[in-house]
Amino acid sequence: MKKYDEILIGSGPAAYEMSNLLAQTDHKILVIEGFEYGGTCPNYGCEPMIFLEGAARTVLQSQQLLGHGVSQPAKLDWSALMQTKLDRFDPWPAETREIIKKTHDVEDGYAPFVDDHTVSVNGHQYQAAHIIIATGQTPNILDIPGKEHLHTSYDLLSLKNLPKRITVIGAGFVGLELVTLVAAAGAEVTVIMHSDRALREFTKAEDQALVTAMQQRGIKFLFNADTQKVEQAADGLNVVTDQGTVSTDYVLDATGRHPNIEQLGRENTSIAHDRHGITVDGHLRTTVAGVYAIGD
């Protein structure tokens, strides 16, 4: 069994920053990643969204200026834009892994705990005085009939060809960002919401102003609707709700995210958790001495 000073489970922004700080010490570090090195933010979140939204913003601004000096609004070429995005961001995980590997050991795979201070990866066991859990969050998938037809933001942000009709279930930050993006590219978009408001973190007036602006751009909203199932149809998919059926070509599940802790083997430890994730105190310490949880 190999022993380290610190083991980092995950390599997203929080863990990556910590690995850089630990690289300035003489500690022996192991970084374990079972998904994409760098985590969600640079691969499927903040960075690619900023890149894609830059193009969408230009299209929307040109539409707003139509008749005020602009005679022909810009048109977004989804396939070309997505290929440019993939060319730039697809190499990122491998690049991040190589950067980490310059100063730390790395192991590709998931790391369930064997006990409070031991993890197992690819048949090998590792121990450390300090273990830092930084596994982040992962997209929800509704547990409904036809859930195999549901896609996450990860899928959509790598979609090379844009479907004509897209239905988005959920109206949180990520969902509305993606709705704006694909609508600017020319997709016919319907948003199915479980409540009567979109971004409930904002005031009702701000929420209404946003929804009205999106409706004026042709985006449809179905309020207070309960999504019941997704069915294959002759010409696409049918999303069945308690308020009727929405015909579509692609369904994005944007119902939120949950802690990515299912594969940690928590049952083998004394680490406490709840539906929000790993339980920590004000110093990010878990209920096991020497084990911490950081990030989302």
ABEGO torsion letter per residue (X at the ends): XBBBABBBBEABAAAAAAAAAAAABABBBBBBBABBBGEAAAAABAAAAAAAAAAAAAAAAAAAABGAGBABBBBBBAAAAAAAAAAAAAAAAAAAAAAAAAABBBBBEBBBBABAABBBBGGBBBBBABBBBBAEBBBBBBBBBGAAABBBAAAAAABABBBABBBBBEABAAAAAAAAAAAAAGBBBBBBBABABBBAABBAAAAAAAAAAAAAAGBBBBBGBBBABBBBBAAEBBBBBAAEBBBBABBBBAAEBBBBAAAAGAAABABBBBAAEBBBBAAGBBABBGBBBBEX
